[in-house]
């Protein structure tokens, strides 16, 4: 089984979100299963896009939108030529906008078919981001359209978060583990913590996690911590030690070793080479 990827999403255009379009002319184009903390909104401008959400297939057709809530395992395939708008909203930004209500009291409806308002916002956003030379006014307009889109989603396409019974279905269990780790990665958690929380044995949890995520629990936990550390490293002036502690690594050496394993250099060198003052 190919390891499940934890995608790190970077904002573009100097804005707190990422928005872009892509065309696919290859029917074999496939993005393998992955997950991220960000919310991803897809809109089909032409053609269609096949989505796999929690191992279930969905077909995104022209003028339809699909919201992938945070921490949901998904993949996609382009069976025909298409033109797709993708908007990625950072979890922390959405939490601030919704006063920490998103993912606690509500999440977004997934399928949005033939909504005139959503279609208008998405097509307007696509026209803006397809412009290679955005002005300040364009960026202000883009931010405004994104905020209007979020307002429409919260007002018309949100639904209450419901407590679910624990199931042994692989995709369901993986989503529950991802969500739990996303909420507790800063704490000193372990596989034993997971097993006690979900009421399974450590051995059973270990097998389910490995089967569902493609990685063992320790590597998965470190990938979540590293994602948080990367954001702090590139977007704050906090010291390396502060970043290590706030991301859940028990000591600097642990953080250093894992960061260098993934990025090839130490955190301090990466910051010096990639962050412009």
URGI-V941851 format. One record per pair of residues at least 12 apart in sequence whose ideal C-beta (glycine too) atoms are under 10 Angstrom apart, sorted by the first residue. I is the first residue (numbers start at 1). J is the second residue. D is the distance in whole Angstrom. If there is no record, write none. Layout:
BEGIN
I,J,D + I,J,D
END
This chain:
BEGIN
1,33,10 + 1,210,9 + 1,211,7 + 1,212,9 + 1,213,9 + 1,214,5 + 2,32,6 + 2,33,8 + 2,214,6 + 3,32,9 + 3,33,10 + 3,34,10 + 3,210,10 + 3,213,7 + 3,214,3 + 3,215,5 + 3,219,8 + 3,220,9 + 3,223,10 + 4,32,8 + 4,33,6 + 4,34,6 + 4,35,7 + 4,73,7 + 4,75,10 + 4,174,8 + 4,178,9 + 4,209,10 + 4,212,7 + 4,213,4 + 4,214,4 + 4,215,7 + 4,220,8 + 4,223,10 + 5,31,9 + 5,32,7 + 5,33,7 + 5,34,4 + 5,35,8 + 5,36,9 + 5,73,10 + 5,75,10 + 5,213,10 + 5,214,8 + 5,215,10 + 5,223,9 + 6,34,7 + 6,35,6 + 6,36,7 + 6,37,9 + 6,71,10 + 6,178,9 + 6,213,9 + 6,215,9 + 6,219,10 + 6,220,8 + 6,222,10 + 6,223,5 + 6,224,7 + 6,226,9 + 6,227,7 + 7,31,9 + 7,34,5 + 7,35,7 + 7,36,4 + 7,37,9 + 7,38,8 + 7,40,9 + 7,74,10 + 7,88,9 + 7,227,9 + 8,36,7 + 8,37,9 + 8,38,9 + 8,223,9 + 8,226,8 + 8,227,5 + 8,230,6 + 8,231,8 + 9,36,6 + 9,37,8 + 9,38,5 + 9,39,10 + 9,40,8 + 9,88,5 + 9,89,9 + 9,90,7 + 9,91,10 + 9,227,9 + 10,88,9 + 10,90,10 + 10,230,9 + 10,231,9 + 10,234,8 + 11,38,10 + 11,88,8 + 11,89,10 + 11,90,7 + 11,93,9 + 11,235,9 + 12,88,9 + 12,129,9 + 13,128,9 + 13,129,8 + 13,134,6 + 13,138,9 + 13,139,6 + 13,142,7 + 13,143,10 + 14,134,9 + 14,139,7 + 15,93,10 + 15,134,10 + 15,139,6 + 15,140,10 + 15,142,7 + 15,143,6 + 15,146,8 + 16,89,8 + 16,90,6 + 16,92,9 + 16,93,5 + 16,94,10 + 16,96,9 + 16,97,10 + 16,143,8 + 16,146,9 + 17,38,9 + 17,39,9 + 17,41,10 + 17,87,7 + 17,88,6 + 17,89,5 + 17,90,7 + 17,93,7 + 17,94,9 + 17,142,9 + 17,143,8 + 17,146,6 + 17,147,10 + 17,150,9 + 18,38,8 + 18,40,9 + 18,86,8 + 18,87,7 + 18,88,4 + 18,89,8 + 18,90,8 + 18,129,9 + 19,41,9 + 19,85,7 + 19,86,7 + 19,87,5 + 19,88,8 + 19,89,9 + 19,122,10 + 19,125,6 + 19,126,8 + 19,128,8 + 19,129,5 + 19,142,7 + 19,143,10 + 19,145,9 + 19,146,7 + 20,84,9 + 20,85,8 + 20,86,6 + 20,87,8 + 20,88,9 + 20,125,10 + 20,126,9 + 20,129,6 + 20,130,9 + 21,43,9 + 21,45,7 + 21,83,6 + 21,84,7 + 21,85,5 + 21,86,7 + 21,125,9 + 21,126,5 + 21,127,10 + 21,129,6 + 21,130,6 + 22,49,10 + 22,78,9 + 22,82,9 + 22,83,8 + 22,84,6 + 22,85,9 + 22,86,7 + 23,45,9 + 23,46,9 + 23,47,9 + 23,78,9 + 23,81,7 + 23,82,7 + 23,83,5 + 23,84,8 + 24,47,8 + 24,49,8 + 24,76,10 + 24,77,9 + 24,78,4 + 24,79,9 + 24,80,8 + 24,81,7 + 24,82,5 + 24,83,8 + 24,84,7 + 25,47,10 + 25,78,8 + 25,80,9 + 25,81,5 + 25,82,9 + 26,78,7 + 26,81,9 + 27,77,8 + 27,78,7 + 27,79,6 + 27,80,7 + 27,81,8 + 28,77,8 + 28,78,8 + 28,79,9 + 29,49,10 + 29,76,9 + 29,77,7 + 29,78,4 + 29,79,9 + 29,82,9 + 30,50,9 + 30,52,10 + 30,75,7 + 30,76,7 + 30,77,5 + 30,78,8 + 31,49,10 + 31,51,10 + 31,52,10 + 31,74,9 + 31,75,6 + 31,76,5 + 31,77,8 + 31,78,9 + 32,52,10 + 32,74,10 + 32,75,6 + 32,76,9 + 32,77,10 + 32,214,10 + 33,52,7 + 33,53,10 + 33,54,10 + 33,55,9 + 33,73,6 + 33,74,7 + 33,75,4 + 33,76,9 + 33,171,9 + 33,174,10 + 33,212,10 + 33,213,10 + 33,214,9 + 34,73,7 + 34,74,7 + 34,75,7 + 34,76,10 + 35,68,9 + 35,70,9 + 35,71,6 + 35,72,6 + 35,73,5 + 35,74,7 + 35,174,8 + 35,175,8 + 35,178,6 + 35,182,10 + 35,213,9 + 36,68,9 + 36,70,7 + 36,71,8 + 36,72,9 + 36,74,9 + 36,88,8 + 36,90,10 + 36,91,9 + 36,178,10 + 36,227,8 + 37,70,5 + 37,71,6 + 37,90,8 + 37,91,4 + 37,92,8 + 37,94,10 + 37,103,10 + 37,178,9 + 37,179,10 + 37,182,6 + 37,224,8 + 37,227,7 + 37,228,9 + 37,231,10 + 38,68,9 + 38,69,10 + 38,70,6 + 38,71,9 + 38,87,10 + 38,88,5 + 38,89,6 + 38,90,5 + 38,91,6 + 38,92,9 + 38,93,9 + 38,94,8 + 39,67,7 + 39,68,7 + 39,69,6 + 39,70,6 + 39,71,10 + 39,72,9 + 39,87,8 + 39,88,7 + 39,89,4 + 39,90,8 + 39,91,7 + 39,93,9 + 39,94,6 + 39,102,8 + 39,103,9 + 39,107,9 + 39,108,7 + 39,150,9 + 39,153,9 + 40,66,9 + 40,67,8 + 40,68,4 + 40,69,9 + 40,70,9 + 40,72,9 + 40,74,8 + 40,86,7 + 40,87,7 + 40,88,5 + 40,89,8 + 41,65,6 + 41,66,7 + 41,67,5 + 41,68,8 + 41,85,8 + 41,86,7 + 41,87,4 + 41,88,8 + 41,89,7 + 41,108,8 + 41,112,9 + 41,118,9 + 41,121,10 + 41,122,8 + 41,125,10 + 41,146,9 + 41,149,8 + 41,150,9 + 41,153,8 + 42,60,6 + 42,64,9 + 42,65,7 + 42,66,5 + 42,67,8 + 42,68,7 + 42,74,10 + 42,76,8 + 42,84,6 + 42,85,7 + 42,86,6 + 42,87,8 + 42,88,10 + 42,122,9 + 43,60,8 + 43,62,10 + 43,63,8 + 43,64,7 + 43,65,5 + 43,66,8 + 43,67,10 + 43,83,10 + 43,84,7 + 43,85,4 + 43,86,8 + 43,87,8 + 43,112,9 + 43,118,8 + 43,119,8 + 43,121,9 + 43,122,4 + 43,123,8 + 43,125,8 + 43,126,7 + 43,149,10 + 44,59,9 + 44,60,5 + 44,61,6 + 44,62,5 + 44,63,7 + 44,64,6 + 44,65,8 + 44,66,8 + 44,82,7 + 44,83,8 + 44,84,6 + 44,85,8 + 44,122,9 + 45,62,7 + 45,63,8 + 45,82,8 + 45,83,4 + 45,84,7 + 45,85,6 + 45,119,10 + 45,122,8 + 45,123,7 + 45,126,6 + 45,127,10 + 45,130,10 + 46,61,10 + 46,62,6 + 46,63,9 + 46,80,9 + 46,81,8 + 46,82,6 + 46,83,4 + 46,84,9 + 47,60,9 + 47,61,9 + 47,62,7 + 47,78,7 + 47,79,9 + 47,80,5 + 47,81,5 + 47,82,3 + 47,83,6 + 47,84,8 + 48,60,6 + 48,61,5 + 48,62,7 + 48,64,9 + 48,78,8 + 48,79,7 + 48,80,6 + 48,81,10 + 48,82,6 + 48,84,9 + 49,61,9 + 49,62,10 + 49,64,9 + 49,66,8 + 49,76,6 + 49,77,8 + 49,78,6 + 49,79,8 + 49,80,9 + 49,82,6 + 49,83,10 + 49,84,6 + 49,86,10 + 50,75,9 + 50,76,7 + 50,77,4 + 50,78,7 + 50,79,5 + 50,80,9 + 50,82,10 + 51,66,6 + 51,68,8 + 51,74,6 + 51,75,7 + 51,76,5 + 51,77,8 + 51,110,9 + 51,111,10 + 52,73,9 + 52,74,6 + 52,75,4 + 52,76,7 + 52,77,8 + 52,171,10 + 53,66,8 + 53,68,7 + 53,69,10 + 53,72,6 + 53,73,8 + 53,74,5 + 53,75,8 + 53,76,10 + 53,110,7 + 53,111,10 + 53,171,9 + 54,72,7 + 54,73,6 + 54,74,8 + 54,169,9 + 54,170,9 + 54,171,4 + 54,172,7 + 54,174,8 + 54,175,7 + 55,73,8 + 55,74,10 + 55,75,9 + 55,169,9 + 55,170,8 + 55,171,5 + 55,172,9 + 55,174,10 + 55,212,10 + 56,74,10 + 56,171,8 + 57,75,10 + 57,77,9 + 58,74,9 + 58,76,10 + 58,110,8 + 58,111,7 + 59,79,8 + 60,76,9 + 60,82,9 + 60,84,8 + 60,111,9 + 60,112,10 + 60,113,10 + 61,82,10 + 61,113,8 + 61,114,10 + 62,82,9 + 62,83,9 + 62,119,10 + 63,113,8 + 63,114,6 + 63,115,9 + 63,116,10 + 63,118,9 + 63,119,5 + 63,122,9 + 63,123,9 + 64,111,7 + 64,112,7 + 64,113,5 + 64,114,7 + 64,115,9 + 64,118,9 + 64,119,9 + 64,122,10 + 65,85,9 + 65,87,9 + 65,109,10 + 65,110,9 + 65,111,8 + 65,112,4 + 65,113,8 + 65,114,10 + 65,115,7 + 65,118,5 + 65,119,8 + 65,121,9 + 65,122,6 + 65,149,9 + 65,153,9 + 65,157,9 + 66,109,10 + 66,110,6 + 66,111,6 + 66,112,7 + 66,113,9 + 67,87,9 + 67,89,10 + 67,107,9 + 67,108,4 + 67,109,7 + 67,110,6 + 67,111,8 + 67,112,7 + 67,118,10 + 67,153,7 + 67,157,7 + 67,158,10 + 68,86,10 + 68,88,9 + 68,108,9 + 68,110,7 + 69,91,10 + 69,102,9 + 69,103,7 + 69,107,5 + 69,108,6 + 69,109,9 + 69,110,7 + 69,161,10 + 69,175,10 + 69,179,10 + 70,89,9 + 70,90,10 + 70,91,5 + 70,94,8 + 70,95,10 + 70,102,8 + 70,103,6 + 70,107,8 + 70,108,10 + 70,178,9 + 70,179,8 + 70,182,8 + 71,91,9 + 71,103,8 + 71,174,9 + 71,175,6 + 71,176,9 + 71,177,9 + 71,178,4 + 71,179,5 + 71,180,9 + 71,181,9 + 71,182,6 + 71,183,10 + 71,224,10 + 72,107,9 + 72,110,9 + 72,171,9 + 72,174,10 + 72,175,6 + 72,178,8 + 72,179,9 + 73,170,9 + 73,171,6 + 73,172,10 + 73,174,6 + 73,175,6 + 73,178,8 + 73,212,8 + 73,213,8 + 83,126,8 + 83,130,10 + 84,126,9 + 85,122,6 + 85,123,8 + 85,125,6 + 85,126,5 + 85,127,10 + 85,129,8 + 85,130,9 + 86,126,10 + 86,129,9 + 87,121,10 + 87,122,8 + 87,125,7 + 87,126,10 + 87,129,9 + 87,145,10 + 87,146,7 + 87,149,8 + 87,150,10 + 89,102,10 + 89,146,8 + 89,149,9 + 89,150,7 + 89,153,10 + 90,231,9 + 91,103,8 + 91,182,8 + 92,228,10 + 92,231,8 + 93,150,10 + 94,108,10 + 94,150,7 + 94,153,10 + 94,154,10 + 97,147,8 + 97,150,6 + 97,151,9 + 97,154,8 + 98,150,8 + 98,154,7 + 98,158,9 + 101,154,9 + 101,158,9 + 101,161,10 + 102,150,10 + 102,154,8 + 102,158,8 + 102,161,9 + 103,161,7 + 103,179,8 + 103,182,9 + 103,183,9 + 104,161,7 + 104,183,10 + 105,158,9 + 105,160,7 + 105,161,6 + 106,154,8 + 106,158,4 + 106,159,6 + 106,160,6 + 106,161,6 + 107,157,10 + 107,158,7 + 107,159,6 + 107,160,8 + 107,161,6 + 107,162,10 + 108,150,9 + 108,153,5 + 108,154,8 + 108,157,6 + 108,158,6 + 108,159,8 + 109,153,8 + 109,156,8 + 109,157,4 + 109,158,7 + 109,159,6 + 110,157,9 + 110,159,9 + 111,157,9 + 112,152,9 + 112,153,8 + 112,156,9 + 112,157,6 + 115,152,8 + 115,153,10 + 115,156,8 + 115,157,8 + 117,148,8 + 117,149,9 + 117,151,10 + 117,152,5 + 117,153,10 + 117,155,10 + 117,156,8 + 118,149,7 + 118,152,6 + 118,153,8 + 118,156,9 + 118,157,8 + 120,145,9 + 120,148,9 + 120,149,10 + 120,152,10 + 121,144,10 + 121,145,6 + 121,146,8 + 121,147,10 + 121,148,6 + 121,149,4 + 121,150,9 + 121,151,10 + 121,152,7 + 121,153,10 + 122,145,9 + 122,149,7 + 123,145,10 + 124,141,8 + 124,142,9 + 124,144,10 + 124,145,5 + 124,148,9 + 124,149,9 + 125,141,9 + 125,142,7 + 125,145,5 + 125,146,7 + 125,148,10 + 125,149,7 + 127,141,10 + 127,142,10 + 127,145,10 + 128,141,6 + 128,142,5 + 128,143,10 + 128,145,7 + 128,146,10 + 129,142,7 + 129,145,10 + 164,176,8 + 166,197,9 + 166,198,6 + 166,199,7 + 166,200,8 + 168,198,10 + 168,200,8 + 168,204,9 + 168,208,7 + 169,208,10 + 169,212,9 + 170,208,7 + 170,209,10 + 170,211,6 + 170,212,4 + 170,213,9 + 171,212,7 + 172,212,9 + 173,198,8 + 173,200,9 + 173,204,10 + 173,205,8 + 173,208,5 + 173,209,8 + 173,211,9 + 173,212,6 + 173,213,10 + 174,208,8 + 174,209,7 + 174,211,9 + 174,212,4 + 174,213,6 + 174,214,10 + 174,220,10 + 175,212,9 + 176,194,9 + 176,197,9 + 176,198,7 + 176,212,10 + 177,194,6 + 177,197,9 + 177,198,8 + 177,205,8 + 177,208,8 + 177,209,6 + 177,212,8 + 177,213,7 + 177,217,8 + 177,220,8 + 177,221,10 + 178,209,10 + 178,212,9 + 178,213,8 + 178,220,8 + 178,224,8 + 180,193,9 + 180,194,7 + 180,197,6 + 180,198,8 + 181,193,9 + 181,194,8 + 181,217,9 + 181,220,7 + 181,221,6 + 181,223,9 + 181,224,5 + 181,225,9 + 181,248,10 + 182,224,6 + 182,227,10 + 182,228,10 + 184,197,9 + 184,221,10 + 184,224,10 + 184,248,9 + 185,220,10 + 185,221,6 + 185,222,9 + 185,223,10 + 185,224,5 + 185,225,5 + 185,226,10 + 185,227,9 + 185,228,7 + 185,247,7 + 185,248,5 + 185,249,10 + 186,224,10 + 186,225,8 + 186,228,8 + 186,245,9 + 186,246,7 + 186,247,7 + 186,248,4 + 186,249,10 + 187,248,7 + 188,248,8 + 188,250,7 + 189,217,9 + 189,221,7 + 189,248,8 + 190,202,9 + 190,217,8 + 190,218,8 + 190,221,8 + 191,203,9 + 191,205,6 + 191,206,6 + 191,209,8 + 191,216,8 + 191,217,5 + 191,218,8 + 191,221,9 + 192,205,9 + 192,217,10 + 193,205,10 + 193,217,10 + 193,221,10 + 194,206,9 + 194,208,10 + 194,209,8 + 194,217,7 + 194,221,9 + 195,217,10 + 202,217,9 + 205,217,7 + 209,221,10 + 218,258,10 + 219,258,9 + 221,248,8 + 222,247,10 + 222,248,9 + 222,249,8 + 222,254,8 + 222,255,9 + 222,257,10 + 222,258,5 + 222,259,10 + 222,261,9 + 222,262,9 + 223,258,9 + 223,262,8 + 224,247,9 + 224,248,8 + 225,244,9 + 225,246,10 + 225,247,5 + 225,248,5 + 225,249,6 + 225,254,9 + 225,255,8 + 225,258,8 + 225,259,10 + 226,247,7 + 226,248,10 + 226,249,9 + 226,255,8 + 226,258,6 + 226,259,7 + 226,261,9 + 226,262,6 + 226,263,9 + 226,267,10 + 227,247,8 + 228,243,8 + 228,246,7 + 228,247,4 + 228,248,7 + 228,249,10 + 229,243,5 + 229,244,7 + 229,245,10 + 229,246,8 + 229,247,4 + 229,248,9 + 229,249,7 + 229,255,7 + 229,258,9 + 229,259,7 + 229,267,7 + 230,243,9 + 230,247,9 + 230,259,8 + 230,262,9 + 230,263,8 + 230,267,9 + 230,270,9 + 231,243,9 + 231,247,9 + 232,244,9 + 232,246,7 + 232,247,7 + 232,267,10 + 233,247,9 + 233,259,8 + 233,263,10 + 233,267,6 + 233,268,9 + 233,270,7 + 233,271,5 + 233,274,9 + 233,275,8 + 234,270,9 + 234,271,7 + 234,274,7 + 234,275,6 + 235,275,9 + 237,275,10 + 239,252,10 + 239,268,10 + 240,252,7 + 240,255,8 + 240,256,8 + 240,259,9 + 240,266,9 + 240,267,5 + 240,268,6 + 240,271,8 + 241,255,9 + 243,255,8 + 243,259,10 + 243,267,7 + 243,271,9 + 244,256,8 + 244,258,10 + 244,259,9 + 244,267,8 + 247,259,10 + 252,267,9 + 255,267,7 + 256,268,9
END
